[in-house]
């Protein structure tokens, strides 16, 4: 069974985010990604999602799909900030991992 680390997932998000967007301020859990005052355009968000999916597939060998109907239909978007995105990916990886074991 794979074990996932939220800090590792967060560092992947931040690293890939910074490859897409230059920031003058430090990135924190509350840094807005794609929301009212988000730093990413919709195409940049798609680029980030694709990069993260690819990175996590390489790392964990799991076919994670981040831009799912589940993600899009949540009351609170997982794409709001670094923390919500990290938590969403962590939870989805655990669900996928448990499904693969069944």
N, CA, C and O atoms as a DFTB+ gen file, in Angstrom:
408 C
 N C O
     1  1       0.840      -1.192       0.000
     2  2       0.000       0.000       0.000
     3  2       0.878       1.246       0.000
     4  3       1.811       1.365       0.794
     5  1       0.568       2.153      -0.887
     6  2       1.314       3.404      -0.969
     7  2       0.925       4.334       0.172
     8  3      -0.232       4.376       0.591
     9  1       1.890       5.064       0.657
    10  2       1.629       6.074       1.677
    11  2       1.897       7.438       1.050
    12  3       2.929       7.648       0.413
    13  1       0.970       8.348       1.233
    14  2       1.084       9.675       0.641
    15  2       1.388      10.690       1.731
    16  3       0.930      10.565       2.867
    17  1       2.158      11.684       1.366
    18  2       2.572      12.717       2.296
    19  2       2.050      14.054       1.790
    20  3       2.390      14.479       0.686
    21  1       1.227      14.715       2.590
    22  2       0.635      15.983       2.163
    23  2       1.689      17.051       1.898
    24  3       1.528      17.858       0.982
    25  1       2.747      17.071       2.671
    26  2       3.796      18.073       2.454
    27  2       4.495      17.839       1.115
    28  3       4.850      18.795       0.425
    29  1       4.691      16.589       0.752
    30  2       5.302      16.272      -0.540
    31  2       4.388      16.701      -1.688
    32  3       4.847      17.254      -2.688
    33  1       3.099      16.442      -1.533
    34  2       2.126      16.852      -2.549
    35  2       2.104      18.379      -2.662
    36  3       2.084      18.923      -3.766
    37  1       2.108      19.061      -1.524
    38  2       2.116      20.527      -1.529
    39  2       3.365      21.062      -2.215
    40  3       3.283      22.025      -2.977
    41  1       4.507      20.461      -1.960
    42  2       5.740      20.945      -2.585
    43  2       5.704      20.737      -4.099
    44  3       6.239      21.559      -4.844
    45  1       5.085      19.657      -4.563
    46  2       4.916      19.427      -6.001
    47  2       4.026      20.519      -6.596
    48  3       4.348      21.086      -7.640
    49  1       2.917      20.809      -5.934
    50  2       2.001      21.852      -6.407
    51  2       2.725      23.187      -6.509
    52  3       2.628      23.876      -7.524
    53  1       3.443      23.546      -5.468
    54  2       4.132      24.839      -5.444
    55  2       5.221      24.895      -6.514
    56  3       5.342      25.896      -7.220
    57  1       6.003      23.845      -6.638
    58  2       7.081      23.831      -7.635
    59  2       6.523      23.986      -9.044
    60  3       7.033      24.778      -9.836
    61  1       5.475      23.226      -9.354
    62  2       4.892      23.292     -10.694
    63  2       4.142      24.603     -10.921
    64  3       4.139      25.128     -12.034
    65  1       3.515      25.129      -9.885
    66  2       2.865      26.440      -9.957
    67  2       3.889      27.512     -10.339
    68  3       3.625      28.358     -11.193
    69  1       5.053      27.464      -9.700
    70  2       6.088      28.464      -9.958
    71  2       6.716      28.325     -11.341
    72  3       7.326      29.271     -11.838
    73  1       6.575      27.170     -11.961
    74  2       7.041      27.015     -13.339
    75  2       6.088      27.704     -14.313
    76  3       6.468      28.056     -15.430
    77  1       4.847      27.890     -13.873
    78  2       3.837      28.534     -14.715
    79  2       3.723      30.022     -14.411
    80  3       3.542      30.833     -15.319
    81  1       3.827      30.379     -13.140
    82  2       3.566      31.758     -12.708
    83  2       4.703      32.265     -11.827
    84  3       5.076      31.609     -10.854
    85  1       5.250      33.417     -12.163
    86  2       6.273      34.049     -11.336
    87  2       5.577      34.817     -10.216
    88  3       4.619      35.553     -10.453
    89  1       6.066      34.635      -9.008
    90  2       5.458      35.298      -7.853
    91  2       6.497      36.150      -7.138
    92  3       7.643      35.735      -6.965
    93  1       6.087      37.341      -6.724
    94  2       6.965      38.210      -5.943
    95  2       6.843      37.926      -4.454
    96  3       7.750      38.232      -3.680
    97  1       5.726      37.343      -4.058
    98  2       5.470      37.065      -2.649
    99  2       5.636      35.563      -2.395
   100  3       5.515      34.761      -3.321
   101  1       5.912      35.186      -1.154
   102  2       6.038      33.759      -0.840
   103  2       4.690      33.053      -0.994
   104  3       3.634      33.645      -0.773
   105  1       4.748      31.802      -1.369
   106  2       3.531      31.008      -1.513
   107  2       3.248      30.320      -0.191
   108  3       4.121      29.682       0.397
   109  1       2.007      30.462       0.268
   110  2       1.565      29.848       1.520
   111  2       0.375      28.938       1.231
   112  3      -0.075      28.823       0.091
   113  1      -0.123      28.298       2.277
   114  2      -1.319      27.460       2.137
   115  2      -2.500      28.256       1.591
   116  3      -3.350      27.709       0.888
   117  1      -2.552      29.529       1.909
   118  2      -3.679      30.371       1.520
   119  2      -3.489      31.089       0.185
   120  3      -4.366      31.843      -0.235
   121  1      -2.377      30.870      -0.477
   122  2      -2.164      31.497      -1.779
   123  2      -3.272      31.067      -2.723
   124  3      -3.489      29.875      -2.943
   125  1      -3.959      32.030      -3.270
   126  2      -5.093      31.780      -4.152
   127  2      -4.608      31.289      -5.508
   128  3      -3.749      31.913      -6.131
   129  1      -5.162      30.167      -5.962
   130  2      -4.803      29.616      -7.260
   131  2      -5.795      30.080      -8.314
   132  3      -5.472      30.889      -9.183
   133  1      -7.002      29.554      -8.221
   134  2      -8.028      29.880      -9.214
   135  2      -9.315      30.175      -8.470
   136  3     -10.116      29.280      -8.198
   137  1      -9.494      31.412      -8.155
   138  2     -10.678      31.867      -7.420
   139  2     -10.876      33.331      -7.781
   140  3     -10.281      33.830      -8.736
   141  1     -11.697      34.003      -7.028
   142  2     -11.994      35.411      -7.292
   143  2     -10.713      36.223      -7.498
   144  3     -10.607      36.976      -8.466
   145  1      -9.762      36.078      -6.614
   146  2      -8.498      36.810      -6.713
   147  2      -7.337      35.872      -7.024
   148  3      -6.211      36.104      -6.585
   149  1      -7.609      34.827      -7.771
   150  2      -6.604      33.816      -8.067
   151  2      -5.494      34.314      -8.974
   152  3      -5.674      35.254      -9.749
   153  1      -4.360      33.674      -8.864
   154  2      -3.185      34.041      -9.653
   155  2      -3.169      33.383     -11.031
   156  3      -2.417      33.808     -11.907
   157  1      -3.986      32.355     -11.232
   158  2      -3.949      31.603     -12.479
   159  2      -5.141      31.908     -13.372
   160  3      -6.268      32.060     -12.901
   161  1      -4.875      31.994     -14.654
   162  2      -5.968      32.045     -15.633
   163  2      -6.488      30.623     -15.803
   164  3      -5.886      29.679     -15.293
   165  1      -7.585      30.466     -16.504
   166  2      -8.125      29.118     -16.692
   167  2      -7.156      28.231     -17.466
   168  3      -7.036      27.049     -17.143
   169  1      -6.468      28.750     -18.466
   170  2      -5.512      27.919     -19.214
   171  2      -4.311      27.571     -18.339
   172  3      -3.775      26.467     -18.440
   173  1      -3.887      28.487     -17.492
   174  2      -2.780      28.188     -16.570
   175  2      -3.186      27.132     -15.548
   176  3      -2.373      26.289     -15.170
   177  1      -4.441      27.175     -15.100
   178  2      -4.929      26.138     -14.188
   179  2      -4.901      24.778     -14.873
   180  3      -4.472      23.791     -14.276
   181  1      -5.352      24.722     -16.116
   182  2      -5.319      23.456     -16.868
   183  2      -3.881      22.964     -17.004
   184  3      -3.611      21.777     -16.823
   185  1      -2.971      23.859     -17.318
   186  2      -1.556      23.480     -17.429
   187  2      -1.037      22.912     -16.109
   188  3      -0.330      21.904     -16.094
   189  1      -1.391      23.563     -15.008
   190  2      -0.964      23.095     -13.687
   191  2      -1.541      21.721     -13.397
   192  3      -0.824      20.837     -12.927
   193  1      -2.812      21.529     -13.667
   194  2      -3.455      20.237     -13.420
   195  2      -2.773      19.129     -14.222
   196  3      -2.468      18.068     -13.677
   197  1      -2.536      19.365     -15.496
   198  2      -1.886      18.360     -16.354
   199  2      -0.486      18.046     -15.829
   200  3      -0.101      16.880     -15.751
   201  1       0.273      19.075     -15.472
   202  2       1.624      18.862     -14.947
   203  2       1.607      18.050     -13.655
   204  3       2.430      17.155     -13.466
   205  1       0.665      18.367     -12.768
   206  2       0.574      17.649     -11.490
   207  2       0.156      16.202     -11.724
   208  3       0.732      15.289     -11.131
   209  1      -0.839      15.981     -12.583
   210  2      -1.255      14.600     -12.883
   211  2      -0.080      13.790     -13.402
   212  3       0.128      12.651     -12.981
   213  1       0.680      14.363     -14.301
   214  2       1.824      13.665     -14.885
   215  2       2.888      13.379     -13.822
   216  3       3.420      12.271     -13.754
   217  1       3.188      14.360     -13.012
   218  2       4.189      14.193     -11.947
   219  2       3.768      13.098     -10.967
   220  3       4.580      12.254     -10.586
   221  1       2.506      13.115     -10.565
   222  2       2.029      12.123      -9.607
   223  2       1.944      10.729     -10.224
   224  3       2.187       9.735      -9.539
   225  1       1.604      10.644     -11.503
   226  2       1.615       9.341     -12.184
   227  2       3.025       8.767     -12.202
   228  3       3.220       7.576     -11.957
   229  1       4.001       9.610     -12.490
   230  2       5.392       9.161     -12.503
   231  2       5.856       8.738     -11.116
   232  3       6.584       7.757     -10.964
   233  1       5.430       9.479     -10.123
   234  2       5.859       9.229      -8.748
   235  2       5.170       8.014      -8.123
   236  3       5.825       7.165      -7.517
   237  1       3.846       7.938      -8.275
   238  2       3.073       6.912      -7.574
   239  2       2.524       5.807      -8.477
   240  3       1.992       4.813      -7.984
   241  1       2.649       5.973      -9.779
   242  2       2.144       4.970     -10.738
   243  2       0.640       4.745     -10.594
   244  3       0.151       3.627     -10.749
   245  1      -0.085       5.827     -10.293
   246  2      -1.538       5.777     -10.183
   247  2      -2.154       6.724     -11.213
   248  3      -1.660       7.835     -11.402
   249  1      -3.225       6.294     -11.879
   250  2      -3.859       7.111     -12.920
   251  2      -4.813       8.173     -12.347
   252  3      -6.025       8.101     -12.549
   253  1      -4.267       9.127     -11.651
   254  2      -5.073      10.172     -11.021
   255  2      -5.598      11.152     -12.065
   256  3      -4.850      11.628     -12.919
   257  1      -6.904      11.449     -11.984
   258  2      -7.523      12.479     -12.816
   259  2      -8.032      13.557     -11.869
   260  3      -8.976      13.340     -11.109
   261  1      -7.397      14.716     -11.926
   262  2      -7.745      15.806     -11.007
   263  2      -8.970      16.571     -11.485
   264  3      -9.844      16.902     -10.684
   265  1      -9.042      16.851     -12.764
   266  2     -10.158      17.628     -13.313
   267  2     -11.341      16.712     -13.596
   268  3     -11.710      16.492     -14.750
   269  1     -11.923      16.187     -12.541
   270  2     -13.040      15.258     -12.646
   271  2     -14.356      15.974     -12.362
   272  3     -14.370      17.113     -11.893
   273  1     -15.442      15.300     -12.648
   274  2     -16.749      15.877     -12.324
   275  2     -16.876      16.078     -10.817
   276  3     -17.547      17.005     -10.365
   277  1     -16.235      15.215     -10.048
   278  2     -16.253      15.361      -8.586
   279  2     -15.598      16.682      -8.178
   280  3     -16.125      17.400      -7.328
   281  1     -14.460      16.998      -8.777
   282  2     -13.759      18.248      -8.446
   283  2     -14.576      19.456      -8.865
   284  3     -14.653      20.448      -8.140
   285  1     -15.185      19.367     -10.038
   286  2     -15.919      20.514     -10.579
   287  2     -17.254      20.761      -9.872
   288  3     -17.780      21.873      -9.908
   289  1     -17.793      19.737      -9.238
   290  2     -19.118      19.880      -8.632
   291  2     -19.078      20.155      -7.128
   292  3     -20.132      20.282      -6.505
   293  1     -17.911      20.248      -6.545
   294  2     -17.819      20.499      -5.112
   295  2     -18.283      21.915      -4.783
   296  3     -18.065      22.858      -5.544
   297  1     -18.927      22.029      -3.632
   298  2     -19.406      23.343      -3.181
   299  2     -18.236      24.311      -3.024
   300  3     -18.318      25.463      -3.452
   301  1     -17.153      23.848      -2.414
   302  2     -15.937      24.643      -2.269
   303  2     -14.889      24.069      -3.215
   304  3     -14.417      22.948      -3.021
   305  1     -14.532      24.826      -4.220
   306  2     -13.610      24.352      -5.251
   307  2     -12.268      23.936      -4.661
   308  3     -11.700      24.655      -3.838
   309  1     -11.761      22.782      -5.077
   310  2     -10.433      22.375      -4.622
   311  2      -9.324      23.232      -5.217
   312  3      -8.174      23.146      -4.785
   313  1      -9.657      24.053      -6.198
   314  2      -8.666      24.885      -6.874
   315  2      -8.559      26.291      -6.264
   316  3      -7.853      27.146      -6.799
   317  1      -9.252      26.527      -5.159
   318  2      -9.233      27.855      -4.531
   319  2      -7.844      28.291      -4.098
   320  3      -7.399      29.388      -4.438
   321  1      -7.157      27.435      -3.349
   322  2      -5.842      27.810      -2.823
   323  2      -4.955      26.569      -2.696
   324  3      -5.396      25.449      -2.952
   325  1      -3.720      26.784      -2.302
   326  2      -2.752      25.689      -2.195
   327  2      -3.241      24.627      -1.213
   328  3      -3.137      23.433      -1.493
   329  1      -3.767      25.045      -0.082
   330  2      -4.230      24.088       0.928
   331  2      -5.389      23.232       0.413
   332  3      -5.357      22.010       0.559
   333  1      -6.400      23.845      -0.180
   334  2      -7.552      23.071      -0.651
   335  2      -7.149      22.124      -1.784
   336  3      -7.675      21.015      -1.883
   337  1      -6.226      22.557      -2.633
   338  2      -5.755      21.725      -3.737
   339  2      -4.944      20.542      -3.202
   340  3      -5.104      19.414      -3.667
   341  1      -4.078      20.804      -2.225
   342  2      -3.280      19.738      -1.605
   343  2      -4.185      18.701      -0.957
   344  3      -4.000      17.500      -1.154
   345  1      -5.158      19.158      -0.189
   346  2      -6.074      18.250       0.505
   347  2      -6.870      17.419      -0.493
   348  3      -7.032      16.213      -0.304
   349  1      -7.364      18.046      -1.548
   350  2      -8.134      17.330      -2.564
   351  2      -7.286      16.231      -3.204
   352  3      -7.735      15.090      -3.315
   353  1      -6.077      16.561      -3.621
   354  2      -5.214      15.579      -4.277
   355  2      -4.853      14.458      -3.310
   356  3      -4.884      13.287      -3.688
   357  1      -4.516      14.791      -2.088
   358  2      -4.195      13.795      -1.068
   359  2      -5.361      12.820      -0.888
   360  3      -5.163      11.605      -0.883
   361  1      -6.565      13.354      -0.742
   362  2      -7.753      12.502      -0.560
   363  2      -8.009      11.635      -1.786
   364  3      -8.323      10.452      -1.652
   365  1      -7.878      12.210      -2.977
   366  2      -8.114      11.452      -4.211
   367  2      -7.077      10.350      -4.398
   368  3      -7.417       9.258      -4.854
   369  1      -5.832      10.615      -4.056
   370  2      -4.800       9.583      -4.143
   371  2      -5.102       8.426      -3.196
   372  3      -4.918       7.262      -3.554
   373  1      -5.562       8.744      -1.997
   374  2      -5.901       7.693      -1.040
   375  2      -7.086       6.862      -1.519
   376  3      -7.081       5.639      -1.376
   377  1      -8.095       7.506      -2.083
   378  2      -9.248       6.781      -2.624
   379  2      -8.810       5.887      -3.773
   380  3      -9.174       4.713      -3.827
   381  1      -8.035       6.440      -4.681
   382  2      -7.544       5.673      -5.832
   383  2      -6.683       4.502      -5.388
   384  3      -6.811       3.401      -5.923
   385  1      -5.814       4.726      -4.425
   386  2      -4.944       3.675      -3.914
   387  2      -5.768       2.554      -3.282
   388  3      -5.486       1.377      -3.505
   389  1      -6.774       2.908      -2.503
   390  2      -7.617       1.902      -1.865
   391  2      -8.439       1.132      -2.906
   392  3      -8.681      -0.064      -2.739
   393  1      -8.865       1.801      -3.968
   394  2      -9.608       1.152      -5.044
   395  2      -8.726       0.163      -5.784
   396  3      -9.172      -0.926      -6.147
   397  1      -7.478       0.539      -6.008
   398  2      -6.527      -0.326      -6.715
   399  2      -6.237      -1.591      -5.910
   400  3      -5.958      -2.642      -6.488
   401  1      -6.301      -1.498      -4.582
   402  2      -6.015      -2.647      -3.718
   403  2      -7.171      -3.630      -3.651
   404  3      -6.972      -4.796      -3.313
   405  1      -8.375      -3.173      -3.970
   406  2      -9.560      -4.021      -3.864
   407  2      -9.626      -5.033      -4.972
   408  3     -10.566      -5.827      -5.028
